[in-house]
């Protein structure tokens, strides 16, 4: 199985980039992982929220293939503990999923077309975090999940 994290807009804060790099380097020992950054839209001030989500949806859709299992990171998504998330990933691997794509949308979330295309959604918290912070949190949780599956001492119950 290969995992892709698809994000809208680049990460700008150096401390977040350093944290992401730390966990990306650790994660590569467990699974093929790819971070795909879709450039932010230009001139969004002239777009309505719906127009911006629609344009982002077009860019997100271009990155997806029909066989991808697509999971949106969304505030209304399913909540997992770290252990249950690890079990979810293990189930996908056992189920022969070839490509699991997690998507972090733009500032307004996702267009309805992306919700329809997705195979599910997950929420990292009831709290709201910046889209840039969520990237670091999610990559760390992926690393944590694989360390749990391998029985390594990173995660403590």
Secondary structure, DSSP 8 states (H G I E B T S, - for coil): -EEEEEEES----HHHHHHHHHHHHHHTTTSEEEEEEE---S-GGGS-HHHHHHHHHHHHHHT--TT-EEEEEEEEEEE--HHHHHHHHHHHHHTT-SEEEEEE-BTTB--HHHHHH-SEEEES-SS---HHHHHHHHHHHHHHHHHHHTT-TTS--
